[in-house]
Amino acid sequence: MNIFSNFQQYFKFMKNYKTRFLLGISLVSAMGGLLFGYDWVVIGGAKPFYERFFEISNSPALQGWAMSSALIGCMVGAIISGSLSDRFGRKRLLILSGAVFMVSAIGTGAAESMTIFILYRLLGGVAIGLASTLSPMYIAEIAPKEVRGKFVSINQLTIVIGILAAQIANMLIAKEVPTGATDLDILNSWNGQQGWRWMFWAEIIPASLFFLLMFLIPESPRWLAKRGYNDKAEAVLLKIGNKSFATQALSDIRESLQNDSRKVDFKALFAPGMKKILLIGIVLAAFQQWCGINVIFNYAEEIFSAAGYAVDDIMFNIVITGSVNLVFCLIALYTVDKLGRRPLLLLGAGSLAVIYAVMGTLFFFEVKGLPLLILVITAIAAYSMTLAPVVWVVLSEIFPNRIRGAAMAVGTLALWSACFILTYTFPMLNSGLGASGTFWLYGVICVLGFLFILKKLPETRQKSLEQIEKELLNS
């Protein structure tokens, strides 16, 4: 009976909405997520080689700076995305991010000095900051409420595909590293001189494709209505759904914008009622990073080395983790609109707290090999179907129409600021507390995140953006 009911709902949706068009423009926009995922993770595979090239393999501070420098750019991209996207539109800023991704990929791979390498990583970070803010926001603004969670989660799916693509590219590009190879051997090898460059250059292809395809998608109807282009907004809504949907959606959007001055005012974020919404967004964004999972992607070499694996084994294990990431992200696409946002976030925070407690214990007693690999895979699975996609869904939903660009920028800035702290401090935490203490610390953070979600986060499933806005402001 449940299956029959699901089919009825699906065909009703198919009748009211033009799903092929909706899916097409969502996938193009979500390519920003794919580039975000690739650019974010490719450096992890290149790490063993560029560190030898730039002679920083014995400096935890410089290693942390090389890995985290892009996050400064992410913060810049997030900051400018709010005012610029509310002024020039979501589409134009996404086109700009595609162009910046291309330039960054070329320049990073061609770098001959640490300074140039960092500069292009900073530039790539700006592109990530733009895409990570605007891709989910654009999809949330075009998707009907019945499937908004699924469609916004497409952005996380493409992030995961980008992560896996980077992991596979790194494995295929890197040549075998002989057992017992010294730093000098690696430096003088093809990997140490050219291989790591091609890992970055491989990004040029998807970046170019994203840049070109973005010219073909329409502007966000909510942005068009906000700027007074109601006829254009209705035209876009008619491409997404039937006349009844377009009329009702435009009416709801215009009602939510009645008191809007069209000018982005960051002071409005701190108006009565807004502060609590902003606080929820900031805490969720920071928690998605401070839960610690991204260190597994960025510092896989250190984590798997501590677990007793060699360089070639590490490359293969990284691909395994990326594959698990993809599979469980697909599960999230199915569950996010069925189970809801809040239950999934609670599941993710609670699961990671338990997993980190066990991981820390195994590291403490120097247990190596398969048990740690299984726990790493389990942690990634839990994160991929909960915190990874659902936080982006919630961030794209909870902010009011009239300040969504600015508020989303603040939320994303909080995310990348937290990510910078996480990535920069891991080598030093790992050195000072050891792997066991570091993962126990992440476990405590997950417990605190669980309690915040339990107490503060309302459910947003099956509600229009305008309905969510009314409920949050009046609660």
N, C-alpha and C positions, 0 to 999 in steps of 0.2 A: 504493500500500500504506500509506503514511504517513497519507494522508487517511482511508482505511478504518479504520486503527487509532485515529485521533483521534475518529471517529464512535463507535467501540466504547466508548472511554473516556467519551465524553460521555453516551451512553445508560446506561452503568453508573452514572455519577454521578446522572443523572436518576432512576434507579430507587431509589437509596439515600437521596437527599436531596430535601427539598421546596423546590426552587429558587425557586419563585414567592414563597413566604413569606420565604426567605432574602434574595432580591433586594429585596423590598419594604422590609424593616426596614433593610437596608444602605443603600438609597437615602435613606430618611428620616434616618438617622443622618448620612449623608454630606452632607446639606443644611447641616450645620455647616461643612463644607468650602466649600460654595458661598458662604456668607455671609463666611467668612474671605477667599476670593478676591475677592469684590466689595468688601468693606470695605478690603482691603489695596491695591487698585489704583484705586478710584474717585478717590482723592485726587490721583493723577497727572493725570487729566483736568481736575480742578478747579483744579489748581495755578496755571496761568497767570492765573486770575481771582481766586482768594482772596488770592493774593500781592499783587495790586494793591489789593484791598479793604482788606487789613490793612497795606498799605504796607511790605512786607518784601522786595520784588523786588530790592533792591540789597544785601541782607544775607545772604551765604552761611550764616552761623551760624544765623540765624532761619529761613531756608529749610530747613536741615537739621533744626532742632528741630521745625518744623511737620510735616515728613514723617516723622520718626522718633519723635515723642512717643508715638504709639500703641504703639510697641514696649515702652515702659516698662510700659504696661498689659498687654501680652502676657506679659511676665515675671511680673507679679503673678498673672495668670490661670494661667500654667503652674505657679507655685509652689503656689497654693492647690488646683489641680486634683488633685494627688497625694493629699494627706491627706483632702480633702473627698470625692473620688470613692471612695476606699477606705472611707470612713465612711458616706456616704449613697448610694453607687451611681453608676454611669455615667449612667443615665437622668436622674436628678434634676438633675445638674450640666449636662447638655446642655439640659434645659428652661430652667434658669437662664440659660445662655448665649444662648438665643433671646430671652428677655426683655431682656437687657442689650443685644443687638444693636438691638432696636427703640428703646429709650430713647436709645442713642447716635446712631442715624440721625436721630432727631427733633431732638435737641439740637445736633448738629454743624451741620445745615442752618440752624438758627435763630440761630446765634451772631452776635452783633453786635460782639464784641471778640475779640482774639487769645487772651486768657486763657480765655474760655468755650469757644472753639473747641478749645483744647488740652485742657481738662478733659474734654470729650466724646470727643475722640480717645483720651484715656487710658482712658476707660470702654469705648469700642469695642475697644481693645486687650485689656482684660480678657476680653471675650467671645471674641476671636480666640484668646487663650491657652487658654481652656477648651476651645473647639471643636477647635483644632488638636491638642490632647493627647488628648481623649476620643473624637472621632469615629473615627480610625483604630484606637484601642485597643479600642473597643466592637466594631467590625467584626472585628478579629482574634480576639476572644474568642468570637464566634458562628460564624465561618466554618470549614468543614472544611478540613483541611490541603491537600487536592488543589487547592483553588481559593482558598486564603487570599490569595495574592498578587494575584489578579485582583480579589477583593472589597475588599481594603484599598486597591487602586489606584483603586477607584471613588471613594474620598474625594478622591484627587488629580484625578480626572476632574471632579468637581463643583467643586473649587477652580478648575480651568481654565475651566469653564463660567462660574463667578462672575467670573473675570477678564475673560473675553470679554464677558459681560453688562455689566460696568461700562464697558468700552471702547466698546461699542455705545451704551449709555445716554449716556455722555459726548458721543459724536459727534452723537447725535440731539438731545440737549438744547441743546448749544452752538450758537449762531447764528454765521453766517459772520463771520469777522474780516477786515476790509478790509486789503489789502496796505499796509504802511507805517503801520499803526495805532500810535499812541503809547501809553505806559502810561496816560495820562489818558483817552484814547479808550476803552481797554479797561475802565478803572475805571467810567466813566460809561455803559457799554453795559449791555444786559440781562444779558449773560454776567457782567459784573463785579459787578452788584447782586443778581441773582436766579438766573441760570443755574446757578452752582456750588452753590447751596443745593439745587436740585432733583436734582442728581447724587447727593447724600447721601440725600435724602428717598426716592428710588426704592428704596432698600434696605428700606424699611418693609414692603413687600409680601412678599418672600421670608422676611424675619425673622418676620413674623406667622405665615406658613404653617408654618415650621419649629417654632415654639413650640407650635402646636396639634397638629401631627402627632406630635411626640415623646411626647405622652400615650398614643399608641396602640401604641407598640412595647414589647416586654418588656424586663426588666432582663437584664444580662449573666449567663449561667449560671455563669460562673467567679466572678463577684462573689457571686452567691447561694450557691454552694458554699462560698466562703471565709467567709461569714457564718453558715454552718451550715444554710442553707435548702436541703437536698439534694433534697427533694421538688419544690420550686419549680424548682430548677436542672434536674432531670430532665424536668419538664414542658416547659420551654423547649427543651431538647435534642430532645424528641420532636416538637416543632413544626418543628424544623430537619431532622431525619433519622429513620430507622427505629429500632426498638427496639434492635437490635444496636449502632448508632452511639451512641445515647444512653447505653446501659449502659457501653460501653467508654470513652466520653468522660468520663463522670462518675467512673469508676474511676481514670482517669489524673489527673483534676483533684484528686481526694481524696488520691491518693498524693503528688502534688507539694506538697500543703498539710499534710502530716502534722506537720511541725515548726513550723507557723505558729501564732503566738500571737494572730492576728487583729488585733493592734494594729500600726499602721504605725510602724516604727522606722527613721528615716533612717540610723541608725548601721549597720543591716544592709546598707546599700548598699556599705559599705566593708569588709565581712567578706572573709576570704580567698576568692578565686574570683569574688567579686562585682565587685571593683575593675576587673578587666580587661574585664568585660562593660560596666560603666558607662563606662569609658574609650572603648571602641569606639562606644558610643551618643553620647557627648558630641562626639567628634571628627567623626563622620559628620554630626551635626546642625549643628555649626558650619561644616563644609565645604560643606554644601548651600547655605548663605548666602554664605560667603566666596568661593565660586566666582564670585560677582559678577553673576549673571544678573538678580537682582532690581533692580539699579540701572537696567536697561533698561526695566523696567515703571514704576518710581517716578520716574525722571529722564529719561523719554523725550523731554521737551521739550528738555533740554540736549543729549542725544546726537544727536537728529535735527537740531537747530539747528546743531550742530557739523558735521553731514554736509551742511548746505546747504539744509534744508527749511524752509518757512514753516509758520505755526501750523495752517492748515487741512490742509496736506499731512501734518503731524505727527499730527493726529487720525485721518486715514485710515490712515497707516502703523501706528499703534498697533493699530487693528482688524485689520490684516493679521497683525501679530505674534501677536495673540490667537487668530486663526483657525488659524495654524500650531501654536500651543501646544496647541489642542484636538485637531487631527488627530494629532499625534505622541503625545499622551497616550493616545489610542485605540490606537495601535500598542503602547504600553507595556502596556495591558491584555492584549493577545494574547501578548506576549513574556515577561512577568515570571515566569510559571509554566512556560515552555518553556525559555528560555535561562538562567534563574536570576538571583539578585540580584547576585552578585559580578561576573559578566561585564558586565552592564549598567552597573554603577557604574564599572568600569574604562573602558568605552567612553565614558561621559559625561565623566569627568575628562580622559581623553586627548584627546578631540575638542575640548573647550573650551580646553585649553591651546594647541592648534594654532590654533584660530580667533582667540583673543585675541592671539596673536603676530602674526597677519596684520592684525587690526583695528588694533592699536597702530601697526603699520608704516604703514598707510594714513592714519591720523590724523597720524602724524609727517610724512609727505610731503604732507599737506593734500589728499589725494584725497577727493572729495565725491560725493554722490549715490548712484546705483544700486549700485555695488560695496559700499558700507558697509551699505546696506539688505539686500543679499543675505547678507552676513556676520552681521548681527544676526538675520535669520530663521534662518540655519543654526545659530547658537548656541542660539536658543530651541528649535529642533527637537531638537537633541542633548540639551539639558537636560530637555525635556518627556518624552522617552521613557526617560530614565535616572535622573539624580539627583533630579528632582522627585518622581516617585512612589515610587521604590525605597527612598530613605532612610526615608520614612514606613513602608513595609512592614517594613524591617529593624528600625526602632525599636519597632514594635508586636509583633515576634516575639522579640527576643533576651532580654528581661528576664523573670526567673522569676515565676511566678504570684503568689507570696506578697508580692512587693514591686513588682509591675508598675506600680501606680498611682504610687507614689513615684518609681520609676526613670524612668518615662515623663515624669513632671513635671520631673525633673532634665534629661533629654535635651531636652525641649521648651524648658526655660529656657535651656539652652545655645544652642539654635537661635535663640531670639528675642534673646538677648544678642548673638550674632554678627550677627544681622540689624540690631540697633540700631547697632552699631559700623559696619557696612557702610553703612547708609543715612545716618547722621549725618556720616560722614567723606567721603562721595563729593563733595559740593560743594567741600570744602576740598582733597581730593586732586586733583579736576579742575582747581581753580584753581592749585594748586601744582605738580603734575606734568604737567598737561595731559591730554587724553583719551588720548594715546598712552602716557604713563607709567603712567596708572591701569590701562589694560587689560593692559599688560605685567605689572604687579604681580599682577593677578588670574590671569594665565597661570602665573606662578610658583607661586601658591597651588594651582592645579589640578594642577601637577606633583607637589607635595608630597602632595596628597590622593590622587593615583593611587598613589603609593608606599605610603602607609599602608594603603589598601584591599588592595593586592597582598600586603602582608606580614601584616596583622592580621585581615582579615574572612573568616570561614568562610562556606560556602554554607548557606542555610537552606531551600532549595526542597524541597517534598514531605516536610516533616517536621512532626510535631505540635509544638505549643508546649512540651509536656512533654518531648518528645524533644530539642528544641533546648536546653532548660534543662539536661538531663542532660549533653549533649555539651559545652556551654560551661563548665559548672562542673567537669567532669572533665578538661578539656583542659589 
